[in-house]
Amino acid sequence: MSISKLENKLAIGVDIGGTNIRVVIVNNKGKIINSLKVPTLAQQGKEATIKRIIETIHQIIIQSKISPDELSGIGIGAPGPLNGKTGIISFAPNLPGWKNVPLRKILEDEFRIKVILENDANAAAWGERSFGVARGINNLACFTLGTGIGGGIIIDGRIYHGADYGAGEFGHMTVNKDGPRCNCGKYGCLEAYSSATGIKNRLKDRIREGVQSRFLNLDKVRSVESISLRSIFEAAYQGDELVRNIVEEAIAYLGIAIANIANILNPQMVVLLGGISNEGERLLIPLREEIKKRTLDTHYRFLKVVLGELGDQAGVMGVAALTLNYL
């Protein structure tokens, strides 16, 4: 394929979440030509979700009035253990019934076009490197901070997948050997402290202990699920006894985890996306202090810890970018 033809190519990116399916068409400059978002309706089962993915891809192609010849391929970002070489999603915790699903083959058979499959956190890292805050950065780590915590690693300009496509599980880094039980079944994971789930689980524990909030209406455990992270952090900044220590520990343990990655991988940049990263500078100031305390001076000197620019579009734009670079 000539360079001129490649420059005119478009790519489809698909992000499969437990709540929504996002589909975009992106050009090689990172401009979104069209985008769609539909509910995943994961509770309806695997076949129904796959059907929705296929229908939404067809819909965006028709809406955008493009021909298959204009597409370089389809990139799929998905959660859970998966193998990009085989194109199989081994298991997806938020998608009931998804076990050993050959999604790449299903979509290639349907659209007769090249399809790549990538972990959603790796895709987010690649999106920020291609079109976001990490443009031109060849060594970086990306923390996706949401319901859980994921990670993407780029070394020498390439995604690092590990021996079995399982690298980057930053959320299951042990940051406190005596810490609370994580959803993975282990104890003291970063995710148990610094994810939205971890923060809310710890709030529930304190409510059960009888601690009350001055600013939040959290008199019952079940009321925690309806409260936003922004409200929790705002109450902490006001000195709320219930949440202040939980928020401080969430930031501290995230700093410990980033310092570990910095000391091991020596990246140029760490990019933060989602969840508590939405606190902006109020997060970054104490977080950078914690990282500096625990990172080798030689490693910290050139390290940038920044917020992503692409928000919830990082993953879908990342897989689109991968297809543009793939062929």
Phi, psi and omega in degrees: 000130181287159180297320182298320178292320180297321181297334180269001183283155173242161177225149174258131174245138180231129175243120183259107178252167179293336182254315184229154169252124178252135177228131178228156166247126186235143172266178187289352176266359180087012177276130177279116181280323179200155179212149177223148174223127179229153177296139179291322184052048186300333182294345178282351175107167186301310184298320180295320180293317178298320177299319179294322177299311181298314181298321182289323176296314176301318183297316183289328176295316180294313180301322185277352178056051179242159177255158179303331181296339181275353184261134174278338180159184178239128176252134181244123172256127186220152178276174172081168176299130178210166180235111182292336179288316181271341182076023184249131171272114184290318185194137178229105187304325183267007180236095184304133176087358181274101177217121181053053182267119180278065190296322180301312181296320180302315183283325177295321178295325182284317189254351179054046181213156181297135178234135173242151181237131183218147173302140187296326179287321173299319179298320179296318178299316181292325176298315179293325178289325184279316190229359188242218188290340185257021179305127179084358180269123184264345180228107183208162173232143181235127176256120174261113189253105181217223175305318170241195177228123177246173180212146174233139182236129174239123181237127180051041175078013180227145176294132177265119185259341184082185186292329186222039180059030183245010182290156172093016178280066183300327182296342182250022168286131178285121178248348177206111185297340180253020185282179183290162179290134178268164177298340179283348180102347178269178184239142173078020179289153175305320182300330180288346180250317196247357174275166176301319179296315181298315180298316182289325176297321180289327174298317179300319179299319182288325177295319178298331178282353177098004179286136182247158180259141177278335190242342184247144178273076185236062182276347180230150182302317185293343180285346182295322185298332184274352183272143182274156175300322179302318179294321179297314180292322179298318178296322179297318180296334179273001176089020181299126184297324183295317191253342188303309182295325180295316179292317179299319179290324178300317179290317182297315182289328173296319177298320177298315181297316179296320177298320177300314179297318180298318181289330182276314189258340180054052180285161174283331188210146168241124182253133180249132181229141170074175173051234185289349176294341178292351176283352173062227184296332179294336172274314189296323184298304178292329181294314179297324177298317180295317180297316181299322180297333192243001182252142175304138183304320181296330180276323184289330187304323184251011182270131173250127175250114191225165174270142177294157180261340190265351178057223184283003174267356186301313184293314183292326176286330178294315180289329174296317179297323179297323178291327178292330180269349191283320190269000000 
